[in-house]
Amino acid sequence: MLNLSYTVIASQADGQVSAINLVPGQLVQAGQQLCNIVVSDKVWVTANFKDTIVRINLTQ
């Protein structure tokens, strides 16, 4: 029986997990990609809005 309290999952960057490619009971191999990580400090959003519907508050 696997003792999950000894399990460590480490990442090279801070971010959010997305696109999890794993189902319960699935067998995985070392090096197999199981998810993607979206790095938090490099997120960019590009949007195209009509200026008649946008209200922006630039205060901090």
N, CA, C and O atoms as a Maestro MAE file, in Angstrom:
{
 s_m_m2io_version
 :::
 2.0.0
}

f_m_ct {
 s_m_title
 :::
 protein
 m_atom[240] {
  # First column is atom index #
  i_m_mmod_type
  r_m_x_coord
  r_m_y_coord
  r_m_z_coord
  i_m_residue_number
  s_m_chain_name
  s_m_pdb_residue_name
  s_m_pdb_atom_name
  i_m_atomic_number
  :::
  1 25 0.844 -1.187 0.000 1 A "MET " " N  " 7
  2 3 0.000 0.000 0.000 1 A "MET " " CA " 6
  3 2 0.883 1.241 0.000 1 A "MET " " C  " 6
  4 15 1.853 1.313 0.754 1 A "MET " " O  " 8
  5 25 0.554 2.210 -0.835 2 A "LEU " " N  " 7
  6 3 1.316 3.446 -0.958 2 A "LEU " " CA " 6
  7 2 0.925 4.408 0.155 2 A "LEU " " C  " 6
  8 15 -0.260 4.670 0.362 2 A "LEU " " O  " 8
  9 25 1.914 4.936 0.870 3 A "ASN " " N  " 7
  10 3 1.661 5.911 1.926 3 A "ASN " " CA " 6
  11 2 1.798 7.305 1.321 3 A "ASN " " C  " 6
  12 15 2.910 7.788 1.111 3 A "ASN " " O  " 8
  13 25 0.662 7.950 1.042 4 A "LEU " " N  " 7
  14 3 0.671 9.243 0.358 4 A "LEU " " CA " 6
  15 2 1.224 10.376 1.216 4 A "LEU " " C  " 6
  16 15 1.522 11.447 0.686 4 A "LEU " " O  " 8
  17 25 1.370 10.175 2.522 5 A "SER " " N  " 7
  18 3 1.927 11.244 3.354 5 A "SER " " CA " 6
  19 2 3.406 11.485 3.050 5 A "SER " " C  " 6
  20 15 3.944 12.527 3.423 5 A "SER " " O  " 8
  21 25 4.061 10.553 2.388 6 A "TYR " " N  " 7
  22 3 5.457 10.718 1.992 6 A "TYR " " CA " 6
  23 2 5.598 11.236 0.559 6 A "TYR " " C  " 6
  24 15 6.717 11.432 0.084 6 A "TYR " " O  " 8
  25 25 4.491 11.456 -0.126 7 A "THR " " N  " 7
  26 3 4.508 11.879 -1.520 7 A "THR " " CA " 6
  27 2 4.776 13.379 -1.622 7 A "THR " " C  " 6
  28 15 4.161 14.170 -0.908 7 A "THR " " O  " 8
  29 25 5.687 13.768 -2.504 8 A "VAL " " N  " 7
  30 3 6.011 15.172 -2.738 8 A "VAL " " CA " 6
  31 2 5.868 15.452 -4.224 8 A "VAL " " C  " 6
  32 15 6.415 14.735 -5.061 8 A "VAL " " O  " 8
  33 25 5.124 16.508 -4.539 9 A "ILE " " N  " 7
  34 3 5.010 16.958 -5.928 9 A "ILE " " CA " 6
  35 2 5.639 18.336 -5.986 9 A "ILE " " C  " 6
  36 15 5.195 19.249 -5.289 9 A "ILE " " O  " 8
  37 25 6.659 18.498 -6.801 10 A "ALA " " N  " 7
  38 3 7.395 19.769 -6.876 10 A "ALA " " CA " 6
  39 2 7.307 20.342 -8.284 10 A "ALA " " C  " 6
  40 15 7.200 19.608 -9.267 10 A "ALA " " O  " 8
  41 25 7.355 21.655 -8.358 11 A "SER " " N  " 7
  42 3 7.328 22.357 -9.635 11 A "SER " " CA " 6
  43 2 8.491 23.331 -9.686 11 A "SER " " C  " 6
  44 15 8.952 23.809 -8.650 11 A "SER " " O  " 8
  45 25 8.960 23.623 -10.875 12 A "GLN " " N  " 7
  46 3 10.062 24.565 -11.051 12 A "GLN " " CA " 6
  47 2 9.591 26.011 -11.046 12 A "GLN " " C  " 6
  48 15 10.416 26.924 -11.020 12 A "GLN " " O  " 8
  49 25 8.268 26.240 -11.071 13 A "ALA " " N  " 7
  50 3 7.741 27.600 -11.130 13 A "ALA " " CA " 6
  51 2 6.440 27.701 -10.351 13 A "ALA " " C  " 6
  52 15 5.731 26.710 -10.178 13 A "ALA " " O  " 8
  53 25 6.128 28.921 -9.877 14 A "ASP " " N  " 7
  54 3 4.839 29.175 -9.247 14 A "ASP " " CA " 6
  55 2 3.798 29.340 -10.340 14 A "ASP " " C  " 6
  56 15 4.072 29.937 -11.381 14 A "ASP " " O  " 8
  57 25 2.607 28.815 -10.105 15 A "GLY " " N  " 7
  58 3 1.557 28.987 -11.097 15 A "GLY " " CA " 6
  59 2 0.318 28.202 -10.760 15 A "GLY " " C  " 6
  60 15 0.156 27.717 -9.640 15 A "GLY " " O  " 8
  61 25 -0.559 28.080 -11.743 16 A "GLN " " N  " 7
  62 3 -1.816 27.362 -11.612 16 A "GLN " " CA " 6
  63 2 -1.784 26.108 -12.478 16 A "GLN " " C  " 6
  64 15 -1.271 26.131 -13.597 16 A "GLN " " O  " 8
  65 25 -2.330 25.024 -11.959 17 A "VAL " " N  " 7
  66 3 -2.397 23.778 -12.719 17 A "VAL " " CA " 6
  67 2 -3.566 23.868 -13.686 17 A "VAL " " C  " 6
  68 15 -4.661 24.283 -13.307 17 A "VAL " " O  " 8
  69 25 -3.334 23.482 -14.935 18 A "SER " " N  " 7
  70 3 -4.399 23.445 -15.935 18 A "SER " " CA " 6
  71 2 -4.254 22.187 -16.776 18 A "SER " " C  " 6
  72 15 -3.198 21.556 -16.783 18 A "SER " " O  " 8
  73 25 -5.296 21.834 -17.470 19 A "ALA " " N  " 7
  74 3 -5.303 20.704 -18.405 19 A "ALA " " CA " 6
  75 2 -4.771 19.424 -17.761 19 A "ALA " " C  " 6
  76 15 -3.756 18.877 -18.193 19 A "ALA " " O  " 8
  77 25 -5.468 18.955 -16.724 20 A "ILE " " N  " 7
  78 3 -5.057 17.724 -16.052 20 A "ILE " " CA " 6
  79 2 -5.403 16.532 -16.940 20 A "ILE " " C  " 6
  80 15 -6.564 16.337 -17.298 20 A "ILE " " O  " 8
  81 25 -4.400 15.742 -17.292 21 A "ASN " " N  " 7
  82 3 -4.568 14.588 -18.176 21 A "ASN " " CA " 6
  83 2 -4.471 13.292 -17.371 21 A "ASN " " C  " 6
  84 15 -3.600 12.462 -17.628 21 A "ASN " " O  " 8
  85 25 -5.362 13.124 -16.404 22 A "LEU " " N  " 7
  86 3 -5.268 11.992 -15.498 22 A "LEU " " CA " 6
  87 2 -6.665 11.551 -15.090 22 A "LEU " " C  " 6
  88 15 -7.536 12.383 -14.834 22 A "LEU " " O  " 8
  89 25 -6.876 10.251 -15.031 23 A "VAL " " N  " 7
  90 3 -8.157 9.712 -14.571 23 A "VAL " " CA " 6
  91 2 -7.891 8.747 -13.421 23 A "VAL " " C  " 6
  92 15 -6.823 8.138 -13.370 23 A "VAL " " O  " 8
  93 25 -8.842 8.593 -12.493 24 A "PRO " " N  " 7
  94 3 -8.642 7.685 -11.359 24 A "PRO " " CA " 6
  95 2 -8.317 6.263 -11.830 24 A "PRO " " C  " 6
  96 15 -8.965 5.728 -12.730 24 A "PRO " " O  " 8
  97 25 -7.323 5.677 -11.216 25 A "GLY " " N  " 7
  98 3 -6.921 4.315 -11.543 25 A "GLY " " CA " 6
  99 2 -5.934 4.195 -12.684 25 A "GLY " " C  " 6
  100 15 -5.468 3.096 -12.987 25 A "GLY " " O  " 8
  101 25 -5.609 5.303 -13.317 26 A "GLN " " N  " 7
  102 3 -4.685 5.295 -14.452 26 A "GLN " " CA " 6
  103 2 -3.268 5.008 -13.974 26 A "GLN " " C  " 6
  104 15 -2.829 5.562 -12.966 26 A "GLN " " O  " 8
  105 25 -2.557 4.156 -14.683 27 A "LEU " " N  " 7
  106 3 -1.152 3.896 -14.398 27 A "LEU " " CA " 6
  107 2 -0.310 4.900 -15.160 27 A "LEU " " C  " 6
  108 15 -0.547 5.154 -16.341 27 A "LEU " " O  " 8
  109 25 0.667 5.464 -14.487 28 A "VAL " " N  " 7
  110 3 1.531 6.462 -15.128 28 A "VAL " " CA " 6
  111 2 2.983 6.022 -15.031 28 A "VAL " " C  " 6
  112 15 3.346 5.205 -14.185 28 A "VAL " " O  " 8
  113 25 3.796 6.573 -15.902 29 A "GLN " " N  " 7
  114 3 5.221 6.258 -15.924 29 A "GLN " " CA " 6
  115 2 6.026 7.498 -15.564 29 A "GLN " " C  " 6
  116 15 5.549 8.622 -15.715 29 A "GLN " " O  " 8
  117 25 7.229 7.293 -15.094 30 A "ALA " " N  " 7
  118 3 8.118 8.411 -14.776 30 A "ALA " " CA " 6
  119 2 8.341 9.248 -16.030 30 A "ALA " " C  " 6
  120 15 8.617 8.705 -17.100 30 A "ALA " " O  " 8
  121 25 8.225 10.549 -15.903 31 A "GLY " " N  " 7
  122 3 8.427 11.445 -17.027 31 A "GLY " " CA " 6
  123 2 7.186 11.702 -17.859 31 A "GLY " " C  " 6
  124 15 7.225 12.526 -18.772 31 A "GLY " " O  " 8
  125 25 6.083 11.019 -17.571 32 A "GLN " " N  " 7
  126 3 4.854 11.204 -18.328 32 A "GLN " " CA " 6
  127 2 4.203 12.528 -17.930 32 A "GLN " " C  " 6
  128 15 4.043 12.808 -16.742 32 A "GLN " " O  " 8
  129 25 3.824 13.350 -18.925 33 A "GLN " " N  " 7
  130 3 3.184 14.634 -18.635 33 A "GLN " " CA " 6
  131 2 1.761 14.386 -18.171 33 A "GLN " " C  " 6
  132 15 0.982 13.724 -18.856 33 A "GLN " " O  " 8
  133 25 1.424 14.924 -16.993 34 A "LEU " " N  " 7
  134 3 0.100 14.733 -16.412 34 A "LEU " " CA " 6
  135 2 -0.735 16.002 -16.395 34 A "LEU " " C  " 6
  136 15 -1.963 15.931 -16.331 34 A "LEU " " O  " 8
  137 25 -0.088 17.164 -16.452 35 A "CYS " " N  " 7
  138 3 -0.814 18.432 -16.436 35 A "CYS " " CA " 6
  139 2 0.079 19.533 -16.987 35 A "CYS " " C  " 6
  140 15 1.266 19.330 -17.241 35 A "CYS " " O  " 8
  141 25 -0.520 20.697 -17.165 36 A "ASN " " N  " 7
  142 3 0.220 21.891 -17.563 36 A "ASN " " CA " 6
  143 2 0.224 22.865 -16.400 36 A "ASN " " C  " 6
  144 15 -0.705 22.873 -15.592 36 A "ASN " " O  " 8
  145 25 1.253 23.681 -16.308 37 A "ILE " " N  " 7
  146 3 1.316 24.723 -15.293 37 A "ILE " " CA " 6
  147 2 1.402 26.067 -16.002 37 A "ILE " " C  " 6
  148 15 2.302 26.298 -16.810 37 A "ILE " " O  " 8
  149 25 0.457 26.951 -15.692 38 A "VAL " " N  " 7
  150 3 0.463 28.308 -16.229 38 A "VAL " " CA " 6
  151 2 1.205 29.169 -15.225 38 A "VAL " " C  " 6
  152 15 0.730 29.361 -14.105 38 A "VAL " " O  " 8
  153 25 2.359 29.690 -15.607 39 A "VAL " " N  " 7
  154 3 3.210 30.458 -14.710 39 A "VAL " " CA " 6
  155 2 2.518 31.775 -14.363 39 A "VAL " " C  " 6
  156 15 2.122 32.527 -15.254 39 A "VAL " " O  " 8
  157 25 2.375 32.051 -13.069 40 A "SER " " N  " 7
  158 3 1.614 33.211 -12.580 40 A "SER " " CA " 6
  159 2 2.220 34.548 -12.962 40 A "SER " " C  " 6
  160 15 1.477 35.481 -13.266 40 A "SER " " O  " 8
  161 25 3.524 34.677 -12.960 41 A "ASP " " N  " 7
  162 3 4.124 35.984 -13.210 41 A "ASP " " CA " 6
  163 2 4.267 36.322 -14.686 41 A "ASP " " C  " 6
  164 15 4.801 37.378 -15.024 41 A "ASP " " O  " 8
  165 25 3.807 35.457 -15.563 42 A "LYS " " N  " 7
  166 3 3.931 35.714 -16.996 42 A "LYS " " CA " 6
  167 2 2.594 35.595 -17.717 42 A "LYS " " C  " 6
  168 15 2.553 35.212 -18.886 42 A "LYS " " O  " 8
  169 25 1.501 35.920 -17.028 43 A "VAL " " N  " 7
  170 3 0.173 35.839 -17.631 43 A "VAL " " CA " 6
  171 2 -0.147 37.157 -18.313 43 A "VAL " " C  " 6
  172 15 -0.020 38.221 -17.707 43 A "VAL " " O  " 8
  173 25 -0.559 37.091 -19.561 44 A "TRP " " N  " 7
  174 3 -0.961 38.266 -20.321 44 A "TRP " " CA " 6
  175 2 -2.381 38.049 -20.818 44 A "TRP " " C  " 6
  176 15 -2.746 36.941 -21.211 44 A "TRP " " O  " 8
  177 25 -3.167 39.093 -20.800 45 A "VAL " " N  " 7
  178 3 -4.535 39.015 -21.311 45 A "VAL " " CA " 6
  179 2 -4.662 40.031 -22.431 45 A "VAL " " C  " 6
  180 15 -4.345 41.208 -22.259 45 A "VAL " " O  " 8
  181 25 -5.129 39.566 -23.574 46 A "THR " " N  " 7
  182 3 -5.390 40.457 -24.692 46 A "THR " " CA " 6
  183 2 -6.890 40.449 -24.931 46 A "THR " " C  " 6
  184 15 -7.495 39.390 -25.103 46 A "THR " " O  " 8
  185 25 -7.486 41.631 -24.941 47 A "ALA " " N  " 7
  186 3 -8.935 41.723 -25.116 47 A "ALA " " CA " 6
  187 2 -9.266 42.864 -26.064 47 A "ALA " " C  " 6
  188 15 -8.523 43.839 -26.175 47 A "ALA " " O  " 8
  189 25 -10.380 42.725 -26.734 48 A "ASN " " N  " 7
  190 3 -10.834 43.744 -27.661 48 A "ASN " " CA " 6
  191 2 -12.258 44.131 -27.255 48 A "ASN " " C  " 6
  192 15 -13.189 43.350 -27.451 48 A "ASN " " O  " 8
  193 25 -12.435 45.330 -26.690 49 A "PHE " " N  " 7
  194 3 -13.735 45.798 -26.222 49 A "PHE " " CA " 6
  195 2 -14.118 47.077 -26.961 49 A "PHE " " C  " 6
  196 15 -13.261 47.845 -27.397 49 A "PHE " " O  " 8
  197 25 -15.414 47.282 -27.089 50 A "LYS " " N  " 7
  198 3 -15.894 48.574 -27.588 50 A "LYS " " CA " 6
  199 2 -15.719 49.582 -26.465 50 A "LYS " " C  " 6
  200 15 -15.998 49.269 -25.307 50 A "LYS " " O  " 8
  201 25 -15.255 50.808 -26.793 51 A "ASP " " N  " 7
  202 3 -15.015 51.793 -25.738 51 A "ASP " " CA " 6
  203 2 -16.309 52.277 -25.093 51 A "ASP " " C  " 6
  204 15 -16.252 52.946 -24.062 51 A "ASP " " O  " 8
  205 25 -17.443 51.973 -25.645 52 A "THR " " N  " 7
  206 3 -18.707 52.408 -25.046 52 A "THR " " CA " 6
  207 2 -19.146 51.517 -23.887 52 A "THR " " C  " 6
  208 15 -20.013 51.908 -23.106 52 A "THR " " O  " 8
  209 25 -18.557 50.318 -23.762 53 A "ILE " " N  " 7
  210 3 -18.981 49.412 -22.695 53 A "ILE " " CA " 6
  211 2 -17.925 49.188 -21.623 53 A "ILE " " C  " 6
  212 15 -18.172 48.477 -20.649 53 A "ILE " " O  " 8
  213 25 -16.759 49.785 -21.791 54 A "VAL " " N  " 7
  214 3 -15.657 49.539 -20.856 54 A "VAL " " CA " 6
  215 2 -15.565 50.663 -19.828 54 A "VAL " " C  " 6
  216 15 -15.598 51.843 -20.178 54 A "VAL " " O  " 8
  217 25 -15.449 50.285 -18.565 55 A "ARG " " N  " 7
  218 3 -15.178 51.229 -17.490 55 A "ARG " " CA " 6
  219 2 -13.959 50.732 -16.760 55 A "ARG " " C  " 6
  220 15 -13.956 49.618 -16.236 55 A "ARG " " O  " 8
  221 25 -12.911 51.552 -16.718 56 A "ILE " " N  " 7
  222 3 -11.651 51.138 -16.120 56 A "ILE " " CA " 6
  223 2 -11.334 52.051 -14.938 56 A "ILE " " C  " 6
  224 15 -11.401 53.275 -15.048 56 A "ILE " " O  " 8
  225 25 -10.989 51.438 -13.806 57 A "ASN " " N  " 7
  226 3 -10.561 52.177 -12.640 57 A "ASN " " CA " 6
  227 2 -9.088 51.868 -12.414 57 A "ASN " " C  " 6
  228 15 -8.752 50.725 -12.103 57 A "ASN " " O  " 8
  229 25 -8.205 52.837 -12.557 58 A "LEU " " N  " 7
  230 3 -6.775 52.614 -12.471 58 A "LEU " " CA " 6
  231 2 -6.187 52.986 -11.112 58 A "LEU " " C  " 6
  232 15 -4.999 53.300 -11.030 58 A "LEU " " O  " 8
  233 25 -6.980 52.961 -10.052 59 A "THR " " N  " 7
  234 3 -6.471 53.240 -8.723 59 A "THR " " CA " 6
  235 2 -5.927 51.973 -8.096 59 A "THR " " C  " 6
  236 15 -6.325 50.866 -8.457 59 A "THR " " O  " 8
  237 25 -5.000 52.147 -7.140 60 A "GLN " " N  " 7
  238 3 -4.429 50.989 -6.469 60 A "GLN " " CA " 6
  239 2 -4.892 50.925 -5.040 60 A "GLN " " C  " 6
  240 15 -4.513 50.011 -4.308 60 A "GLN " " O  " 8
  :::
 }
 m_bond[239] {
  # First column is bond index #
  i_m_from
  i_m_to
  i_m_order
  :::
  1 1 2 1
  2 2 3 1
  3 3 4 2
  4 3 5 1
  5 5 6 1
  6 6 7 1
  7 7 8 2
  8 7 9 1
  9 9 10 1
  10 10 11 1
  11 11 12 2
  12 11 13 1
  13 13 14 1
  14 14 15 1
  15 15 16 2
  16 15 17 1
  17 17 18 1
  18 18 19 1
  19 19 20 2
  20 19 21 1
  21 21 22 1
  22 22 23 1
  23 23 24 2
  24 23 25 1
  25 25 26 1
  26 26 27 1
  27 27 28 2
  28 27 29 1
  29 29 30 1
  30 30 31 1
  31 31 32 2
  32 31 33 1
  33 33 34 1
  34 34 35 1
  35 35 36 2
  36 35 37 1
  37 37 38 1
  38 38 39 1
  39 39 40 2
  40 39 41 1
  41 41 42 1
  42 42 43 1
  43 43 44 2
  44 43 45 1
  45 45 46 1
  46 46 47 1
  47 47 48 2
  48 47 49 1
  49 49 50 1
  50 50 51 1
  51 51 52 2
  52 51 53 1
  53 53 54 1
  54 54 55 1
  55 55 56 2
  56 55 57 1
  57 57 58 1
  58 58 59 1
  59 59 60 2
  60 59 61 1
  61 61 62 1
  62 62 63 1
  63 63 64 2
  64 63 65 1
  65 65 66 1
  66 66 67 1
  67 67 68 2
  68 67 69 1
  69 69 70 1
  70 70 71 1
  71 71 72 2
  72 71 73 1
  73 73 74 1
  74 74 75 1
  75 75 76 2
  76 75 77 1
  77 77 78 1
  78 78 79 1
  79 79 80 2
  80 79 81 1
  81 81 82 1
  82 82 83 1
  83 83 84 2
  84 83 85 1
  85 85 86 1
  86 86 87 1
  87 87 88 2
  88 87 89 1
  89 89 90 1
  90 90 91 1
  91 91 92 2
  92 91 93 1
  93 93 94 1
  94 94 95 1
  95 95 96 2
  96 95 97 1
  97 97 98 1
  98 98 99 1
  99 99 100 2
  100 99 101 1
  101 101 102 1
  102 102 103 1
  103 103 104 2
  104 103 105 1
  105 105 106 1
  106 106 107 1
  107 107 108 2
  108 107 109 1
  109 109 110 1
  110 110 111 1
  111 111 112 2
  112 111 113 1
  113 113 114 1
  114 114 115 1
  115 115 116 2
  116 115 117 1
  117 117 118 1
  118 118 119 1
  119 119 120 2
  120 119 121 1
  121 121 122 1
  122 122 123 1
  123 123 124 2
  124 123 125 1
  125 125 126 1
  126 126 127 1
  127 127 128 2
  128 127 129 1
  129 129 130 1
  130 130 131 1
  131 131 132 2
  132 131 133 1
  133 133 134 1
  134 134 135 1
  135 135 136 2
  136 135 137 1
  137 137 138 1
  138 138 139 1
  139 139 140 2
  140 139 141 1
  141 141 142 1
  142 142 143 1
  143 143 144 2
  144 143 145 1
  145 145 146 1
  146 146 147 1
  147 147 148 2
  148 147 149 1
  149 149 150 1
  150 150 151 1
  151 151 152 2
  152 151 153 1
  153 153 154 1
  154 154 155 1
  155 155 156 2
  156 155 157 1
  157 157 158 1
  158 158 159 1
  159 159 160 2
  160 159 161 1
  161 161 162 1
  162 162 163 1
  163 163 164 2
  164 163 165 1
  165 165 166 1
  166 166 167 1
  167 167 168 2
  168 167 169 1
  169 169 170 1
  170 170 171 1
  171 171 172 2
  172 171 173 1
  173 173 174 1
  174 174 175 1
  175 175 176 2
  176 175 177 1
  177 177 178 1
  178 178 179 1
  179 179 180 2
  180 179 181 1
  181 181 182 1
  182 182 183 1
  183 183 184 2
  184 183 185 1
  185 185 186 1
  186 186 187 1
  187 187 188 2
  188 187 189 1
  189 189 190 1
  190 190 191 1
  191 191 192 2
  192 191 193 1
  193 193 194 1
  194 194 195 1
  195 195 196 2
  196 195 197 1
  197 197 198 1
  198 198 199 1
  199 199 200 2
  200 199 201 1
  201 201 202 1
  202 202 203 1
  203 203 204 2
  204 203 205 1
  205 205 206 1
  206 206 207 1
  207 207 208 2
  208 207 209 1
  209 209 210 1
  210 210 211 1
  211 211 212 2
  212 211 213 1
  213 213 214 1
  214 214 215 1
  215 215 216 2
  216 215 217 1
  217 217 218 1
  218 218 219 1
  219 219 220 2
  220 219 221 1
  221 221 222 1
  222 222 223 1
  223 223 224 2
  224 223 225 1
  225 225 226 1
  226 226 227 1
  227 227 228 2
  228 227 229 1
  229 229 230 1
  230 230 231 1
  231 231 232 2
  232 231 233 1
  233 233 234 1
  234 234 235 1
  235 235 236 2
  236 235 237 1
  237 237 238 1
  238 238 239 1
  239 239 240 2
  :::
 }
}
